Amino acid sequence: MRRFFVEEIKERDGYVVISGPEARHISKVLRMKRGDHFILMDRKGTRFEAVIEFPGPKELRVRLAGVLPTPSSSPIDITLCQALLKSRAMDYLIEKTSELGVNEIIPFFSERTVIRDARYNAEARARRWQEIAQGAATQSDRIKPAEIYLPVPFRKVIDRYQNDDSMKIILWEREESTDLKRLLRAHPSSARLIGMVGPEGGFTSTEIEMAGKAGFIPVSVGRRVLRAETAAVTLVAIFQYEWGDLGRT
């Protein structure tokens, strides 16, 4: 069955009214009609089998036919701290890391970030990113979408995780002593991971030093120099493959 997302499902009501883009997609694009069944999910991870009662192009009402079992989630909790990238690259990164199962994405401004605070509509971007994460969660049948935060300065990200004892990794192409494979072999498992990826121009030495003092371990992904969005997707995929549910049934 097809899957669709709403902010909240109130079981006691017995029905849900869907409006906005999801309603248009169901009615106009997919041309679903009265009596059609689909899976309806919300931000809390609740999911029901739903039946269309009153279809419409702007709004439709569906009946909650029954609770559905919640699929298993990854055993690891992943937070991605990502320096802001240009629009298309950032959209791609959020979509793909959300599909892979990242739990939180915290965008930030760094010294080499191309996009600067003064000319950046952060709230509008964050709303768009949350919609992308929502679509990715629906596509990949995740329990709930990744949480996308408003962009903050690099310093605030460092302060936020200063006393966090999770595994903390910062990707740096100039790191020569520790690569990601070696680090993962030295740590057979971890329940929570925080990964930090820089902008198109990478991190400065000062930023790496600041992150190191907060407990972030600088690592490289090998000899290849990856685009920032590719590096972020690769990092999350490796985390899920090594410690999560990627490749497992």
C-alpha positions as CSV (number, residue, x, y, z in Angstrom):
1,M,0.0,0.0,0.0
2,R,1.0,3.6,-0.6
3,R,2.2,5.6,2.4
4,F,1.3,9.2,3.4
5,F,2.2,11.4,6.2
6,V,0.3,13.8,8.5
7,E,1.5,15.7,11.6
8,E,-0.7,13.9,14.0
9,I,-3.2,11.0,14.1
10,K,-5.9,11.1,16.8
11,E,-7.1,7.6,17.1
12,R,-10.1,8.5,19.2
13,D,-11.5,10.6,16.4
14,G,-11.7,7.7,14.1
15,Y,-10.8,9.8,11.0
16,V,-8.2,12.3,9.7
17,V,-8.7,15.2,7.4
18,I,-5.8,15.6,5.0
19,S,-5.2,18.9,3.2
20,G,-2.5,20.7,1.3
21,P,0.1,19.1,-0.9
22,E,-0.6,15.5,0.3
23,A,-4.4,16.0,-0.5
24,R,-3.5,17.2,-4.0
25,H,-1.1,14.4,-4.6
26,I,-3.6,11.8,-3.5
27,S,-6.5,13.2,-5.5
28,K,-5.0,14.8,-8.5
29,V,-1.7,13.0,-9.2
30,L,-2.5,9.5,-8.0
31,R,-6.3,9.8,-8.7
32,M,-7.2,7.8,-5.7
33,K,-10.9,7.6,-5.0
34,R,-13.5,6.7,-2.3
35,G,-12.8,3.3,-0.8
36,D,-9.1,3.2,-1.7
37,H,-6.8,2.1,1.1
38,F,-3.3,3.4,2.1
39,I,-1.0,3.7,5.1
40,L,-1.1,6.9,7.1
41,M,1.8,7.8,9.4
42,D,2.5,10.7,11.8
43,R,5.5,12.3,13.4
44,K,5.1,10.2,16.6
45,G,5.6,7.0,14.6
46,T,1.9,6.0,14.7
47,R,0.6,4.3,11.6
48,F,-2.9,3.2,10.5
49,E,-4.5,1.6,7.5
50,A,-6.7,4.4,6.2
51,V,-9.7,4.3,3.8
52,I,-10.8,7.4,1.7
53,E,-14.3,8.4,2.6
54,F,-14.7,11.8,1.0
55,P,-12.1,12.7,-1.6
56,G,-11.4,16.2,-2.8
57,P,-8.7,18.2,-4.6
58,K,-7.9,20.5,-1.6
59,E,-9.0,18.3,1.3
60,L,-10.1,14.7,1.9
61,R,-11.4,12.8,4.8
62,V,-10.1,9.3,5.6
63,R,-11.4,6.7,8.0
64,L,-8.9,5.0,10.3
65,A,-9.5,1.3,9.6
66,G,-6.9,-0.2,12.0
67,V,-3.6,0.2,13.7
68,L,-0.6,-1.2,11.8
69,P,2.6,-2.6,13.4
70,T,5.5,-0.2,13.7
71,P,8.5,-1.3,11.7
72,S,11.8,-1.8,13.6
73,S,14.1,1.2,13.7
74,S,17.9,1.3,13.5
75,P,19.7,0.4,16.7
76,I,21.8,3.6,16.4
77,D,20.9,7.2,16.8
78,I,22.7,9.4,14.3
79,T,23.0,13.2,14.4
80,L,24.5,14.9,11.3
81,C,26.0,18.4,11.9
82,Q,26.3,19.8,8.4
83,A,27.9,23.1,7.2
84,L,25.4,24.9,4.9
85,L,25.8,24.1,1.3
86,K,24.3,25.6,-1.9
87,S,20.6,25.0,-2.2
88,R,20.5,21.9,-4.5
89,A,23.4,20.2,-2.7
90,M,21.8,20.7,0.7
91,D,18.4,19.4,-0.6
92,Y,20.1,16.3,-1.9
93,L,22.0,15.7,1.3
94,I,18.9,16.0,3.4
95,E,16.9,13.7,1.2
96,K,19.5,11.0,1.0
97,T,20.7,11.0,4.6
98,S,17.1,11.0,5.7
99,E,16.4,7.9,3.6
100,L,19.4,6.3,5.2
101,G,18.1,6.9,8.7
102,V,19.7,9.9,10.2
103,N,17.7,11.1,13.2
104,E,18.7,14.8,13.4
105,I,20.4,17.2,11.0
106,I,21.9,20.4,12.4
107,P,23.0,22.9,9.7
108,F,25.6,25.5,10.7
109,F,27.6,28.4,9.4
110,S,31.4,27.9,9.3
111,E,34.3,30.1,8.3
112,R,34.2,28.8,4.7
113,T,30.5,28.6,4.3
114,V,29.5,30.2,1.0
115,I,26.0,31.2,2.2
116,R,26.2,33.8,4.9
117,D,23.7,34.7,7.7
118,A,22.7,38.1,6.5
119,R,21.1,37.0,3.2
120,Y,19.8,33.6,4.2
121,N,16.1,32.9,4.8
122,A,16.8,30.3,7.5
123,E,13.2,29.6,8.5
124,A,11.9,29.2,4.9
125,R,14.8,26.8,4.2
126,A,14.2,24.8,7.3
127,R,10.5,24.4,6.4
128,R,11.5,23.1,3.0
129,W,14.1,20.8,4.4
130,Q,11.6,19.3,6.8
131,E,9.3,18.6,3.9
132,I,12.1,16.9,2.1
133,A,12.9,14.8,5.2
134,Q,9.2,13.9,5.5
135,G,9.1,12.7,1.9
136,A,12.2,10.7,2.4
137,A,10.8,9.0,5.5
138,T,7.7,8.1,3.6
139,Q,9.7,6.7,0.7
140,S,12.0,4.6,2.9
141,D,9.2,3.5,5.3
142,R,10.9,5.1,8.4
143,I,9.0,5.3,11.7
144,K,9.3,9.1,11.6
145,P,11.2,11.8,9.6
146,A,14.5,13.3,10.6
147,E,14.3,16.4,12.7
148,I,15.8,19.4,10.9
149,Y,17.0,22.4,13.0
150,L,17.5,26.0,12.1
151,P,21.1,26.9,11.1
152,V,23.4,28.0,13.9
153,P,27.0,29.2,14.1
154,F,29.8,26.6,14.3
155,R,30.6,27.7,17.8
156,K,27.1,26.8,19.0
157,V,27.3,23.3,17.6
158,I,30.6,22.8,19.5
159,D,29.1,24.1,22.7
160,R,26.1,21.9,22.3
161,Y,28.1,18.7,22.3
162,Q,31.0,19.8,24.5
163,N,29.9,17.4,27.3
164,D,28.2,14.8,25.2
165,D,29.9,11.4,25.6
166,S,28.6,10.0,22.3
167,M,31.0,8.9,19.6
168,K,31.8,12.2,17.8
169,I,33.5,12.4,14.4
170,I,34.5,15.3,12.2
171,L,35.5,14.7,8.6
172,W,38.7,16.4,7.5
173,E,40.4,15.7,4.3
174,R,43.8,16.8,5.7
175,E,43.7,14.2,8.5
176,E,46.6,11.7,8.0
177,S,46.8,9.7,11.2
178,T,43.2,8.4,11.6
179,D,40.9,7.2,8.8
180,L,37.3,6.2,9.3
181,K,37.9,2.5,8.7
182,R,40.6,2.3,11.4
183,L,38.4,4.3,13.9
184,L,35.4,2.0,13.4
185,R,37.5,-1.1,13.8
186,A,38.8,0.3,17.1
187,H,35.2,0.8,18.3
188,P,33.1,-2.3,17.6
189,S,29.7,-0.6,18.4
190,S,28.1,2.6,19.5
191,A,24.5,3.5,20.3
192,R,24.7,7.2,19.4
193,L,26.9,8.9,16.8
194,I,27.4,12.5,16.0
195,G,29.1,13.2,12.6
196,M,30.2,16.7,11.5
197,V,30.8,17.5,7.8
198,G,32.2,20.8,6.5
199,P,31.3,23.1,3.6
200,E,32.6,23.0,0.0
201,G,35.9,24.5,1.1
202,G,36.4,22.3,4.1
203,F,37.1,23.2,7.7
204,T,39.9,25.5,8.8
205,S,42.6,24.3,11.1
206,T,41.2,26.5,13.9
207,E,37.8,24.9,13.5
208,I,39.3,21.4,13.7
209,E,41.2,22.4,16.8
210,M,38.0,23.7,18.4
211,A,36.1,20.5,17.6
212,G,38.9,18.4,18.9
213,K,38.8,20.1,22.3
214,A,35.1,19.3,22.4
215,G,35.8,15.6,21.8
216,F,35.3,15.3,18.1
217,I,37.8,12.9,16.5
218,P,39.1,14.2,13.1
219,V,39.1,11.4,10.5
220,S,39.5,11.1,6.7
221,V,37.5,8.9,4.4
222,G,40.7,7.9,2.5
223,R,42.5,9.3,-0.5
224,R,39.5,10.4,-2.4
225,V,38.4,14.0,-2.0
226,L,34.6,13.9,-1.9
227,R,32.1,16.7,-2.5
228,A,30.6,17.8,0.8
229,E,27.2,16.3,0.1
230,T,28.7,13.0,-1.0
231,A,30.9,12.9,2.1
232,A,27.8,13.3,4.4
233,V,25.8,10.6,2.6
234,T,28.8,8.3,2.7
235,L,29.3,8.9,6.4
236,V,25.7,8.1,7.3
237,A,25.7,5.0,5.1
238,I,28.9,3.7,6.7
239,F,27.5,4.3,10.2
240,Q,24.3,2.4,9.3
241,Y,26.2,-0.5,7.6
242,E,28.7,-0.9,10.5
243,W,26.4,-0.4,13.5
244,G,22.9,0.1,12.2
245,D,20.4,-1.8,10.1
246,L,21.7,-1.2,6.5
247,G,22.2,-4.6,4.8
248,R,20.3,-6.5,7.6
249,T,16.9,-8.1,7.4
